[in-house]
Amino acid sequence: MPALEKRVSDLEVKVTQLQHDRTIIASPRAERDAEFNSCVKEANDNYAVNLRANSKERGENTLSISEHVSQKLDGVKRSMLEECKLLYR
């Protein structure tokens, strides 16, 4: 039995070390994912603010915006999302 107990103890130490190593590897990824999500939220928020600022209300929950301005805002949002991907993915 002592040999079996020694093997179990050794395996427990190895499992603990592997879990620790996995946590160290996962932490930077989780941080990058959080930064990416924050960047995407900022792009969406920026788009919503600019959309409201550059449009006219045409009734309840309806906005009117020129096609030219809409295309510009879409382009800015796409650029911001691409930047998020480049920085955090």
C-alpha positions in Angstrom: 0.0 0.0 0.0 2.7 2.6 0.7 3.8 2.4 -3.0 0.3 3.0 -4.2 -0.1 6.0 -1.8 3.2 7.4 -3.1 2.0 7.1 -6.7 -1.3 8.8 -5.8 0.5 11.6 -4.0 2.8 12.1 -7.0 -0.2 12.2 -9.4 -1.9 14.7 -7.2 1.1 17.0 -7.3 1.3 16.6 -11.1 -2.4 17.4 -11.5 -2.0 20.5 -9.3 0.9 21.7 -11.3 -0.9 21.1 -14.6 -3.9 23.1 -13.4 -1.7 25.9 -12.3 0.0 25.9 -15.7 -3.3 26.0 -17.5 -4.5 28.9 -15.4 -1.3 30.9 -16.2 -1.9 30.2 -19.9 -5.6 31.0 -19.8 -5.2 34.3 -17.9 -3.7 36.3 -20.8 -6.3 35.0 -23.2 -9.2 35.9 -20.9 -7.7 39.4 -20.5 -7.4 39.8 -24.3 -11.0 38.6 -24.7 -12.2 41.2 -22.2 -10.2 43.9 -23.9 -11.6 42.9 -27.3 -15.2 42.9 -25.9 -14.6 46.3 -24.4 -13.3 47.6 -27.7 -16.3 46.3 -29.7 -18.6 47.8 -27.1 -16.9 51.1 -27.5 -17.2 50.9 -31.3 -21.0 50.1 -31.0 -21.5 52.9 -28.5 -19.6 55.4 -30.7 -21.7 54.4 -33.7 -25.0 54.8 -31.7 -24.0 58.3 -30.4 -22.9 59.4 -33.9 -26.1 58.0 -35.5 -28.2 59.9 -33.0 -26.2 63.1 -33.5 -26.4 63.0 -37.3 -30.0 62.0 -37.8 -33.5 63.4 -37.4 -36.3 61.8 -35.5 -39.2 60.9 -37.8 -41.5 59.5 -35.2 -41.4 57.1 -32.3 -38.3 54.9 -32.6 -37.6 56.1 -36.1 -34.5 58.0 -37.3 -33.8 59.5 -40.7 -30.3 59.9 -41.9 -28.8 60.7 -45.3 -27.2 57.7 -47.2 -23.9 59.5 -47.4 -23.7 60.1 -43.6 -24.9 56.5 -43.0 -22.1 55.1 -45.2 -19.5 57.2 -43.4 -20.7 56.1 -40.0 -20.8 52.4 -41.2 -17.2 52.9 -42.5 -16.0 54.3 -39.2 -17.6 51.5 -37.2 -16.0 48.9 -39.5 -12.6 50.5 -39.1 -13.0 50.5 -35.4 -14.0 46.8 -35.3 -11.0 45.9 -37.6 -8.7 47.8 -35.2 -10.2 45.8 -32.3 -9.5 42.5 -34.2 -5.9 43.6 -35.0 -5.2 44.6 -31.4 -6.8 41.8 -29.5 -7.2 38.7 -31.7 
